[in-house]
Amino acid sequence: MTLFKVLAYAKGFKRQAMWASTCSVVNKLFDIAPEILIGIAIDVVIQQEDSFVAQLGIVEPKNQLFLLGLLTFLIWLGESVFQFLYLKNWRELAQKIQHRFRVDSYSHIQNMDMAFFEDQSSGRLTAILNDDVNQLERFLDVGANDILQVLTSVVAVGSVFFILSPKLALLAFTPIPLIIFGAFFFQRKAEPLYTKVRSMAGKLAAAINTNITGIATIKSYTKEQHERQRIHAISDQYVQANQAAIKVSAAFTPVIRMAILMGFLATFVIGGLDTLNGNLAVGAYGVLVFLTQRLLWPFKNLAVTMDLYERGMASARRILNLLNQPITIRSSDHDKRIQLSGEIQFNQVQFTYPNQAKPAVDAINIHIQAGQTVALVGQTGSGKSTLIKLLMRYYRADQGNLCLDGHEINTIHLNALRSQIGLVSQTTFLFNDSIFANIHYGNPDADEQAVYRAAQQAEAHGFINQLKDGYNTPVGEQGTKLSGGQVQRIALARALLKNPPILVLDEATSAVDNETEAAIQKSLLTIGRDRTVIVIAHRLSTVVNADCIYVMDQGHIIESGSHTELLEKKGRYQSLWAIQTGQIKSPE
Ligand SMILES: Nc1ncnc2c1ncn2[C@@H]1O[C@H](COP(=O)(O)OP(=O)(O)OP(=O)(O)O)[C@@H](O)[C@H]1O
């Protein structure tokens, strides 16, 4: 059951939960007490010197009333204090639990395999981390307290009823099984409806998120109207899912109200007749009539609580589902944390993406000595970036093995591996922060001078200094306030600041102009001297200096050698070179 899983998750907060529960129960007891005092007061004014209080030793009716007044004051004070305490404690608890759920789910998502992200939309994940966690918080905020207080009322008021009139107690309690049965019936009906609501909320968030990310494309294709209609349709489905749930939840309260009315009428009329016949004291009748309200009325809140409960559990199921997604690429304490020199060996490596029929790379044999600069070239889709993803251990090779410094990659601790590879990927991502912060991300221990040096090596220092705010310039979301070439140079500086033994540049300078690229090449000659560099580029002028160039085609390496050797071979590389240098025209 989802609730138990949520409670198991909240284990660490047991003490606070116990304290909060105690406060809820005490508050409810104080809440019920004034009704009993009213009954006793009626008894005092009617019976005077023969009243119940008089039997306790206070004979003077005035004094009896003063005592009752003082008790009422103390009870109200106690009720207020414990209301403050239960509200504070339940809310704090709800905050802590939602915080733990959110941070744990975020942390779990971060560690998920790359394959997981291919099937997910960022909007859906955001909806789980935000909306679903908030929904759960809303239930924890008030739901647990409501349930506890209803139970307290039933036990406390029930006891008073049975003491005063067992016959009326039975009548007043008649609606309760009906209400509980109704609540379970409602829960069964509402559960699938709320699951649908949460799933539609995720779909809607995903659609909005995608559109905002792709706003430039929407504008350039003047698709605003079309996209508005699409979002309208999804939002409409969300509304309809909610309406179906609302219909069920709205029907619950009136049904409970009618059940409560039956119990109330029974006490009201039958208790009244008993009082007229002298079988029940007037004060006791007063207490019972007021207490019937106290007993049954909280059940009305059960509808709201059940509603919150269903919404909360639908959200909890989504969060727990996410937390239960297995992580296959992970490290253990046994994995090696070694200092890499930069030697990389692919041995007969084959890899097929999940749900794909054809391998993206096959029979790959590459041996890169530490300190070498190698290049991967070839048609788009030939498998170059896939080799890098295997090197980063975003995916695991299906066949063959990949070794670094002679150690099989799967035996190296993930943090040790990734922290020693500087990757500037095709899809450069900058954080919505200043240029300085983005470069500094590469090595948080680096000082200011090191950041400037990295920027100089990446040919970024010059343009950054020309910006009004220099290194403090905000880059905008995903670097939108900068040009493509500027973003690439900042990403390069970030990777250089990391100073890794292996540097991977996957189309890292594709957006910079030829002149800047030539300058970057020059810096790379120096940078590459004491590390392994893997360069992927379509522009072959970028790779001419590489120690070895691997030409890929449809997942295979079809040629390898230095620039001169490959030209002499007169194979694929030579024809690509001829096209790029304008010696021959590219095929139509
Ligand atoms: N996440 C993925 N899921 C399924 N197939 C993928 C995925 N990523 C890449 N592929 C497929 O794997 C093959 C190799 O892709 P890869 O990105 O390695 O090519 P590439 O040589 O780097 O191309 P480009 O020069 O365009 O960057 C392609 O057919 C591509 O469609």
Ligand as a Chemical Component Dictionary entry (heavy atoms), coordinates in Angstrom:
data_LIG
# 
_chem_comp.id                   LIG 
_chem_comp.type                 NON-POLYMER 
_chem_comp.pdbx_formal_charge   0 
_chem_comp.three_letter_code    LIG 
# 
loop_
_chem_comp_atom.comp_id 
_chem_comp_atom.atom_id 
_chem_comp_atom.alt_atom_id 
_chem_comp_atom.type_symbol 
_chem_comp_atom.charge 
_chem_comp_atom.model_Cartn_x 
_chem_comp_atom.model_Cartn_y 
_chem_comp_atom.model_Cartn_z 
_chem_comp_atom.pdbx_ordinal 
LIG N1  N1  N 0 20.311 7.884  -27.975 1  
LIG C1  C1  C 0 20.214 7.213  -29.110 2  
LIG N2  N2  N 0 19.266 6.274  -29.253 3  
LIG C2  C2  C 0 19.161 5.579  -30.382 4  
LIG N3  N3  N 0 19.997 5.747  -31.436 5  
LIG C3  C3  C 0 20.946 6.673  -31.350 6  
LIG C4  C4  C 0 21.119 7.464  -30.179 7  
LIG N4  N4  N 0 22.159 8.303  -30.379 8  
LIG C5  C5  C 0 22.626 8.054  -31.602 9  
LIG N5  N5  N 0 21.915 7.074  -32.188 10 
LIG C6  C6  C 0 22.150 6.484  -33.510 11 
LIG O1  O1  O 0 23.438 5.903  -33.489 12 
LIG C7  C7  C 0 24.130 6.164  -34.695 13 
LIG C8  C8  C 0 25.472 6.841  -34.407 14 
LIG O2  O2  O 0 25.219 8.111  -33.852 15 
LIG P1  P1  P 0 26.390 9.083  -33.390 16 
LIG O3  O3  O 0 25.775 10.201 -32.659 17 
LIG O4  O4  O 0 27.427 8.280  -32.718 18 
LIG O5  O5  O 0 26.937 9.586  -34.791 19 
LIG P2  P2  P 0 28.042 10.660 -35.122 20 
LIG O6  O6  O 0 29.017 10.018 -36.026 21 
LIG O7  O7  O 0 28.576 11.251 -33.873 22 
LIG O8  O8  O 0 27.166 11.726 -35.916 23 
LIG P3  P3  P 0 27.346 13.315 -36.037 24 
LIG O9  O9  O 0 28.556 13.550 -36.856 25 
LIG O10 O10 O 0 26.115 13.743 -36.736 26 
LIG O11 O11 O 0 27.457 13.819 -34.662 27 
LIG C9  C9  C 0 23.196 7.005  -35.548 28 
LIG O12 O12 O 0 22.551 6.130  -36.461 29 
LIG C10 C10 C 0 22.194 7.566  -34.569 30 
LIG O13 O13 O 0 20.933 7.723  -35.164 31 
# 
loop_
_chem_comp_bond.comp_id 
_chem_comp_bond.atom_id_1 
_chem_comp_bond.atom_id_2 
_chem_comp_bond.value_order 
_chem_comp_bond.pdbx_ordinal 
LIG N1  C1  SING 1  
LIG C1  N2  SING 2  
LIG C1  C4  DOUB 3  
LIG N2  C2  DOUB 4  
LIG C2  N3  SING 5  
LIG N3  C3  DOUB 6  
LIG C3  C4  SING 7  
LIG C3  N5  SING 8  
LIG C4  N4  SING 9  
LIG N4  C5  DOUB 10 
LIG C5  N5  SING 11 
LIG N5  C6  SING 12 
LIG C6  O1  SING 13 
LIG C6  C10 SING 14 
LIG O1  C7  SING 15 
LIG C7  C8  SING 16 
LIG C7  C9  SING 17 
LIG C8  O2  SING 18 
LIG O2  P1  SING 19 
LIG P1  O3  DOUB 20 
LIG P1  O4  SING 21 
LIG P1  O5  SING 22 
LIG O5  P2  SING 23 
LIG P2  O6  DOUB 24 
LIG P2  O7  SING 25 
LIG P2  O8  SING 26 
LIG O8  P3  SING 27 
LIG P3  O9  DOUB 28 
LIG P3  O10 SING 29 
LIG P3  O11 SING 30 
LIG C9  O12 SING 31 
LIG C9  C10 SING 32 
LIG C10 O13 SING 33 
# 
